[in-house]
Amino acid sequence: MIHYNMEMKSISENKKYVELIWHQKYDKLELGEKMPIEKPNLPFQTVETINKLRLKELDGGLFDPSKFYPENKYPSNYPKDWKNLLIWGDNKLVMSSLIKQGWAGKINLIYIDPPFFTGADFTVRTTVGDEQIEKEPSIIEERAYRDTWSGGIASYLKYMYERLVLMRELLAENGSIYVHLDWHVGHYVKVMMDEILGYENFRNEIVWYYTNKIPDKRKRLFTNATDYLLFYTKGEENTFNIQYDPREIPIKVSKMKKVAGKKIYEKDELGRGIYIERTERMTDNVWQIPLLHAQPEILGFLTQKPEALLKRIILASSKPGDIVAEFFCGSGTTLAVADKLGRRWIGLDLSKFAIQVTRKRLLDIHNSTPLEI
């Protein structure tokens, strides 16, 4: 039962207030009360450290950071004793523990590729060598997914709400978050994120148009060939680096020059305008990036995303040395790209099999950075 109180009245009088309501969101709560998120602090157990640098290598300067940075400049925010973190566990428990252990406000970029509410089949299918492997969910995964899906879309929204609240707390003040969804729940999560992060911090709905989608002619509808990425920031001063795409057809534009602090058209000795050819354009919110079909990077995960997609996000919304996190890491695409681009990273997944695949993928990166599992 929902009770009318003064807080509810103040909400009703706020003409800018928007909220998504789902079944049992306010169970035992007053309308307008924030859902309490439990924050246990569980210790992490280190099971393996990979590419660990010996102290003499650090002291003697044998660790060469220039392998990550062509400009041979080592970012001041990338400590030489840093170890990236690959964590096996439930992301809600892991994130709350990270907050309790001092990680609040420390993560510069979060990208997540959560379940799309397409069903409860979480069997992992992948390829090892020439062999196709199908891995059924473990007892832990079965229980977690059963809790997530048992109440239909309401339980899914509760699942996402709790995790997005924790992610906001982990984000740095200049931080950004990209949530990867499709048509099943994208519209619900958009309203939810307006509540959690603030409508004013919404930056883009990015449409990923996968250009090599194979259509299904049996369906009586237009082929779905897009996913959606909701791009929000923690505040106004977010890191953003403009990205560029090649133009299919180059265009000619007038050449400009600055005179007395003003920009004017540049002309030749006969007074005619000078034109230059532009072969690039600023990246907009429609990204035409192919799906993975036969590319070398493919690992066989059905939900695996191309590295080109993550490269664009990481380059746009972080700097070298920043911390990038993916809390549904799957086959490890985000972590692999972050490592190659000289970013620090934290990745986790509930599937032990996903952790094993990610571990191998990271080890296959030439000169990969130290990693703690």
Summary of the structure (lengths in Angstrom):
residues: 373
radius of gyration: 23.5
end to end distance: 45.3
largest distance: 80.8
contacts: 1012
relative contact order: 0.18
helix: 28%
strand: 25%
